[in-house]
Amino acid sequence: FDLRLYVLVTSYSPMNVHLYRSGFARFSQHRYTNDAATMGNQMVHLTNVAIQKTSASYNPDGGKWDMHRLKQYLLSKEGPDRVNK
C-alpha cells in the first residue's frame, strides 16, 4: 500500500508544518511479497490505479481508502492503544 498525505511547510526555521487531513491510502489487488520471482509483477508492487484496474480481481471500492476508513480498519484490527500512539 501507499499513503498519499498532503502537507504545507510554511517555515523551516522554526519548522511549521500543516497536515491536510484528507489524504488517502491505495492498495494493490494482490498480496505483497518480496519474493524475487514476483519482482516483474506490477499487480503486486505498484498501487497505481491505471495498473490495478487491469487486474481480473480489481475492486474499485477496495483499492483506495480515505484516511478515516483506514483508521477505522486499523482500530478494528489493532485497537486504540496501538493506533492512537
C-alpha positions in Angstrom: 0.0 0.0 0.0 1.0 3.6 -0.1 -0.2 6.7 1.7 -0.9 10.0 -0.1 -0.5 12.7 2.5 -0.5 16.4 1.8 1.4 18.9 3.9 2.1 22.6 3.7 5.5 23.7 5.1 5.3 27.4 5.8 8.7 27.6 7.6 11.8 25.6 8.1 13.3 27.6 10.9 11.3 27.3 13.1 9.7 24.2 11.5 6.0 24.9 10.8 4.0 22.1 9.0 0.3 21.8 8.4 -1.2 18.4 7.6 -4.2 18.2 5.3 -6.4 15.5 7.0 -8.0 14.2 3.8 -5.2 12.1 2.5 -5.7 8.5 1.3 -4.3 5.0 1.1 -4.0 3.0 -2.1 -3.7 -0.8 -2.2 -2.7 -3.3 -4.7 -5.1 -6.1 -5.6 -2.6 -8.8 -4.8 -0.8 -9.6 -1.5 2.7 -8.1 -1.3 5.7 -10.4 -1.4 9.4 -9.6 -1.8 10.0 -13.0 -3.5 12.4 -12.4 -6.4 10.0 -14.4 -8.7 7.4 -11.6 -8.3 9.6 -8.6 -9.0 8.2 -8.2 -12.5 4.5 -8.5 -11.4 3.1 -4.9 -11.4 0.0 -6.1 -9.7 2.0 -6.9 -6.6 4.4 -4.0 -6.5 2.5 -0.9 -7.8 -0.6 0.7 -6.4 -1.3 2.9 -9.4 -5.0 2.7 -10.3 -4.2 2.7 -14.0 -2.3 -0.6 -13.5 -4.5 -2.1 -10.8 -7.8 -1.7 -12.8 -6.4 -4.1 -15.4 -6.4 -6.9 -12.8 -9.1 -9.6 -13.0 -9.6 -9.2 -9.2 -9.9 -5.3 -9.4 -12.4 -3.9 -6.9 -13.0 -0.2 -7.5 -14.2 0.2 -3.9 -11.3 -1.6 -2.3 -8.3 0.0 -3.9 -8.4 3.4 -2.4 -9.5 4.4 1.1 -9.7 7.8 2.7 -7.7 8.2 6.0 -10.9 7.9 8.1 -11.7 4.5 6.6 -8.1 3.3 7.1 -8.1 4.4 10.7 -11.4 2.6 11.4 -9.9 -0.5 9.9 -6.8 -0.3 11.9 -8.8 0.4 15.1 -10.9 -2.7 14.5 -7.7 -4.9 13.9 -5.2 -3.4 16.4 -7.2 -1.4 18.9 -7.0 2.2 20.0 -3.9 1.7 22.2 -1.7 0.8 19.2 -3.4 3.1 16.6 -3.6 6.3 18.6 0.0 6.4 19.7 
